[in-house]
């Protein structure tokens, strides 16, 4: 199983890891020099999440950008909490005590 997003097919990419030495000019140095460049891989941030697809729940690997953009809808584990009908969400009124003056 490849480490690829099942929604947008984003996978690993290759690039360079650049090694530098020296002090930057804006910090008072003579400038930085590149001393080496080695190949490396940039891996996508994949998360294993449960989604609802065609009325069934399944587990997929999805990148965080797909989750944040709303391309994936997570499976609902439990119905949201609702207040009981009839209370109206109000607290019982307290009796006021008249102060003697």
N, C-alpha and C positions, 0 to 999 in steps of 0.2 A: 504494500500500500504506500503510494508516494505521498509526500507531505505537500499536498496541493489543496487549495480551497475548493470545495465541491460546488460553490456558488459561482465564483468569478474566475476559477481556474488559475489563481495566482500561485506561483511556485517560487522556488529558490532562484536567485539571480547571482551572477558572479561580478566581482569588481576588484579593486586594488586596496590593499591596506598600505598606506603610505607612512613611512618612518622619516621623521625630520629631526634635525639637531640645530642648535643655535638659538639665539635670542631674537625675538621679533623687533623690527625697527621701531615700532611705536612704544616699545618698552625700553628703548635706549641701546639696542644691540645693532649688529651689522646685517641682520636678516637671517631667516631660516633657510636651510638647505635640505633637499631631499636626499636621504642616504640609501633608500631602498624602497622597492614596491613589490609586495608579494600578493599573489592571488588569494582571494577569500570568497566565501559565499554569504549572501544576505538572505536569511530565511524569513518567510512570512510569519506573522504572529497568529498562529492557528489555535482555535479553541474548540474543544469537543462539546457541542451543545445539542439538546433535544429540541427538535422542531416538529411542527404539525404540517404534514404534506399530504394532500388528497385525503384528509380525514384520518390519517394514521400518524402516530408518533414514531419518529426515527432519529437516530443519532448521526450527526454529520460533523465533519471538520469544516469550520468556517473561519475566515480571517476576521479580525476585529473591525475592519472598515465595513464589511458586509453587515455585521451585527449592529454597528452604530448607525449606518445609513438606513436601516429598516428593510434591507433586502431579504432578511431572514426574520421570521416571527417565531419566537420561542414558544414551546408547548406550555400551556397553563397547567400547573401542578394542582392548584386548588382554587376554588372559586373565591373571589375577593370577599372580605368581611362586610356584612351589612348589619345595621342596627335593627333590632326587632321592631315590627310594625306596631304602632300605637303609642310608643314612648315619645316619638317626635324629637328625640335627642335632647329633651329638656330635663333639667334637674328639678326635684320637688322644691317648692317655695318654702323658705324659712319663715317662721312666725316672728313678727317684730315685737319687741318688748318696749312698752312705753316707759320712759325714764321719768321718775318723780322729780319735780323741781321745787 
